[in-house]
Amino acid sequence: MAKVSTEVRVQTSLLAAIEKRLLIYMAERMPAAVNSDHLTALGGIAILLAGLCYWAAPGAPPMLIAAIVLLAINWFGDSMDGTLARVRRHERPRYGFYVDHVLDAVGILCLMGGLILGGQISPGIGVGFLIAYYLLTIEIALATHTVGTFRISYWKVGPTELRILLAIGTLQLLRSPTVALAGQRYLLFDVAGAIAIGALALTFAVSMIQNTRILYRREPLPRSQAIQRRSCGAGGSSLTV
């Protein structure tokens, strides 16, 4: 049984190296009174408030700027909690893994809920994004448990890059909530959401196939069963009337 404490972390995003050095630098200078639980709570509260800002933004556009600030605070809390624990050698692998993933699941729901209620994204696209996101999250958790590999990024894109893309899209909302494509105007986040759904679904499918192949090679059918299956498939069950 794969254990969360011994999994291989795979982080190959574009900003991973720079981000790691920055986080370690800040963690080494973090006041002793601040611990990883404080940072986890800060990140969770920030993403909840960001969702509320998107909801309130149609009547108060400056709330979009507040949402971007809260995304940065979420990055700080969500990224720093684990780094601080590792720097201080206070790791709690199972606790951290569980709490982080639960908060991520609730956080993305709050964020998408705010975008839907604020009218920045259509309900169908928003729900579709959530389904695709949760499918990939489940795949990551299952792979961590069974394969022993905890992937934090795919295709050179990780949580930090996604926050940056969301912040750029939010700035664009201040100019216009729609974009012109093929002579038609669509909600900017509908277009971005549709692309994200396709990317998440593809990532889920590729990861699922790869991990299934890995596990099959690790746990193949016994040779006798494989031979028996081939003989049955070749017509070994013929009957004479």
Order of alpha helices (4+ residues) and beta strands (2+ residues): beta-alpha-alpha-alpha-alpha-alpha-beta-alpha-beta-beta-alpha-alpha
